[in-house]
Amino acid sequence: MAEPTDSPERAAPATPALRVRDLRKTYDNGVEALKGISLDVMPGDFYALLGPNGAGKSTLIGIVSSLVNKTAGDVGVFGVDIAQRRDAAMRLIGLVPQEINFNMFEKPLDICVNYAGFYGVPRAEALERAERALKDAQLWDKADKMSRTLSGGMKRRLMIARAMMTRPRLLILDEPTAGVDIEIRRGMWKTLKEINAQGTTIILTTHYLEEAETLCRNLAIIDKGRIVEQGPMKGLLAKLDVEGFLLDIDGTLPATLPTIPGATLAAEDDHTIDLEMPRAMDLNVVFAALDAAGIRVRSMRNKTNRLEELFVRLTGDHAQQTAA
């Protein structure tokens, strides 16, 4: 499609926060980690990168953050090519790795100020930024405590506060809530939503699919070095043609469940049926068949979140059977 040239009425298209084209990476041992990845993340987006272990997510993030050398392809951050202008591109990016990698014997205030200093931020300004970042992360009361005394959730929040010291336009988070409990995780979700609402573009990798569905507006699913699906979260979830439910029954399940054309029934335990059925199918058909078999349904609930179902279908056994 031709680009607009001289029409003042039409605004120029926004420069992507991240633009990746035909990105490839083959390691020295011959492993082809990326096989031609292409994607755009637009400014202000909250974008999820999903995929099983070994799919290529970490390699992609490593290349974007200049920690891994690419084999081929192009990567630009707000129009800055990372190969041609690495330093300028890195000043636009904040990275929160999965591993805690700050000095446990430093204070949070010093960790943030020193990090800003690496990027040339004057100390007086770094102190002001650190106060703001630590307050946003609800850590200001811990600013002068030894970092090793912080809880796991606090350490995760400190990683985010440190990354925000350079005021990045693009924040990349690699499994930021790994290993923390649900209460801490939801608190971190609130922090990330606030950062995104202030205009920072966020790219998130996570194995918690509920997290991606809650936070992100767009996503890409990577499997075996390729993008198998990408687009708006709502649009991708709408593609699902199957629903899953757990049916709680009165009494104990019989040894054999009835056969219902179009639906799949399995025993979750002695008192629960795992049901999968097409979205268009009438639940009354299922209930009637169970009732005829002497099975009384007491209650029903959704089995999984929709994103998990989409993920399994695109990367699991179902996808392999479809490709075969």
Backbone hydrogen bonds, N-H to C=O, Kabsch-Sander energy under -0.5 kcal/mol:
donor,donor_aa,acceptor,acceptor_aa,energy
10,R,7,S,-1.1
11,A,9,E,-0.6
17,A,41,V,-1.9
18,L,41,V,-1.9
19,R,76,G,-2.7
20,V,39,L,-2.9
21,R,74,D,-2.6
23,L,37,I,-2.9
24,R,72,A,-2.7
25,K,34,L,-1.6
27,Y,31,V,-2.8
30,G,27,Y,-2.3
33,A,25,K,-1.7
33,A,31,V,-1.0
34,L,25,K,-1.5
35,K,225,G,-3.1
36,G,23,L,-1.7
37,I,23,L,-2.4
39,L,20,V,-1.8
41,V,18,L,-2.6
45,D,42,M,-1.9
47,Y,45,D,-0.5
47,Y,202,I,-3.1
48,A,218,N,-2.3
49,L,204,L,-3.1
50,L,48,A,-0.6
50,L,220,A,-2.7
55,A,52,P,-1.8
60,L,56,G,-2.3
61,I,57,K,-2.5
62,G,58,S,-2.6
63,I,59,T,-2.2
64,V,60,L,-2.4
65,S,61,I,-2.5
66,S,63,I,-1.4
67,L,62,G,-3.1
68,V,62,G,-1.7
71,T,24,R,-2.7
72,A,24,R,-1.7
74,D,21,R,-2.2
76,G,19,R,-2.5
77,V,80,V,-2.6
78,F,16,P,-0.8
78,F,17,A,-0.8
78,F,76,G,-0.6
80,V,77,V,-1.8
81,D,79,G,-0.6
82,I,75,V,-2.1
85,R,81,D,-2.7
89,A,85,R,-2.3
90,M,86,R,-2.7
91,R,87,D,-1.4
92,L,89,A,-1.5
93,I,90,M,-1.0
94,G,170,L,-2.7
96,V,172,I,-3.0
101,N,99,E,-0.5
104,M,102,F,-0.6
106,E,103,N,-1.9
109,L,143,A,-2.2
111,I,107,K,-2.6
112,C,108,P,-2.2
113,V,109,L,-2.5
114,N,110,D,-2.8
115,Y,111,I,-1.7
116,A,112,C,-2.1
117,G,113,V,-1.9
118,F,114,N,-1.4
119,Y,115,Y,-0.6
119,Y,116,A,-1.1
120,G,117,G,-1.9
121,V,116,A,-2.0
126,A,122,P,-2.7
127,L,123,R,-2.5
128,E,124,A,-1.5
129,R,125,E,-2.6
130,A,126,A,-2.7
131,E,127,L,-2.1
132,R,128,E,-2.0
133,A,129,R,-3.1
134,L,130,A,-2.8
135,K,131,E,-2.0
136,D,132,R,-2.5
137,A,133,A,-1.7
138,Q,135,K,-1.5
139,L,134,L,-3.7
140,W,134,L,-0.8
142,K,139,L,-1.9
143,A,140,W,-1.4
145,K,142,K,-1.8
147,S,106,E,-2.1
148,R,104,M,-2.0
149,T,146,M,-2.1
150,L,147,S,-1.7
155,K,151,S,-2.3
156,R,152,G,-1.8
157,R,153,G,-2.1
158,L,154,M,-2.4
159,M,155,K,-1.8
160,I,156,R,-1.5
161,A,157,R,-2.6
162,R,158,L,-2.7
163,A,159,M,-1.9
164,M,160,I,-1.8
165,M,162,R,-1.4
166,T,163,A,-0.8
167,R,164,M,-1.7
169,R,92,L,-1.2
170,L,92,L,-2.3
171,L,201,T,-3.3
172,I,94,G,-3.3
172,I,170,L,-0.5
173,L,171,L,-0.5
173,L,203,I,-3.0
174,D,96,V,-2.7
174,D,172,I,-0.5
175,E,173,L,-0.8
175,E,205,T,-1.9
178,A,175,E,-1.4
180,V,177,T,-1.7
185,R,181,D,-2.6
186,R,182,I,-2.5
187,G,183,E,-1.6
188,M,184,I,-2.1
189,W,185,R,-2.1
190,K,186,R,-1.7
191,T,187,G,-1.7
192,L,188,M,-2.6
193,K,189,W,-2.5
194,E,190,K,-1.9
195,I,191,T,-2.1
196,N,192,L,-2.5
197,A,193,K,-2.4
198,Q,194,E,-1.1
199,G,196,N,-1.9
200,T,195,I,-1.5
201,T,169,R,-2.3
202,I,45,D,-2.5
203,I,171,L,-2.6
204,L,47,Y,-3.2
205,T,173,L,-2.5
206,T,49,L,-0.8
209,L,207,H,-1.1
211,E,208,Y,-0.7
212,A,208,Y,-1.4
213,E,209,L,-2.4
214,T,210,E,-2.1
215,L,211,E,-2.3
216,C,212,A,-2.4
217,R,46,F,-2.3
218,N,46,F,-1.3
219,L,231,G,-2.2
220,A,48,A,-2.3
221,I,229,E,-3.1
222,I,50,L,-3.5
222,I,220,A,-0.6
223,D,226,R,-2.9
225,G,55,A,-2.5
226,R,223,D,-1.4
228,V,221,I,-2.5
228,V,226,R,-0.7
229,E,221,I,-1.1
231,G,219,L,-2.2
233,M,217,R,-3.0
236,L,232,P,-2.3
237,L,233,M,-2.4
238,A,234,K,-1.6
239,K,236,L,-1.2
240,L,237,L,-1.3
243,E,277,M,-2.8
245,F,275,L,-2.8
246,L,301,R,-2.9
247,L,245,F,-0.5
247,L,273,I,-2.8
248,D,246,L,-0.6
248,D,299,S,-2.4
249,I,271,H,-2.3
250,D,296,R,-2.2
253,L,270,D,-2.9
260,I,258,P,-0.5
263,A,260,I,-2.2
264,T,276,E,-2.8
266,A,274,D,-1.6
268,E,266,A,-0.7
268,E,272,T,-2.2
269,D,272,T,-1.3
272,T,269,D,-1.0
273,I,247,L,-2.5
274,D,266,A,-3.7
275,L,245,F,-3.1
275,L,273,I,-0.7
276,E,264,T,-2.1
277,M,243,E,-2.1
279,R,241,D,-2.1
281,M,278,P,-1.5
283,L,281,M,-0.5
285,V,282,D,-1.4
286,V,282,D,-0.8
287,F,283,L,-2.5
288,A,284,N,-2.4
289,A,285,V,-1.9
290,L,286,V,-2.4
291,D,287,F,-2.7
292,A,288,A,-2.2
293,A,289,A,-1.1
294,G,291,D,-1.5
295,I,290,L,-2.9
296,R,294,G,-0.6
297,V,295,I,-0.6
298,R,248,D,-3.2
298,R,296,R,-0.5
299,S,248,D,-1.6
301,R,246,L,-1.8
303,K,244,G,-2.2
309,E,305,N,-1.3
310,L,306,R,-2.1
311,F,307,L,-2.7
312,V,308,E,-2.5
313,R,309,E,-2.1
314,L,310,L,-1.9
315,T,311,F,-2.0
316,G,312,V,-2.4
319,A,312,V,-0.5
320,Q,316,G,-1.7
321,Q,317,D,-2.6
322,T,318,H,-2.1
323,A,319,A,-2.1
324,A,320,Q,-1.3
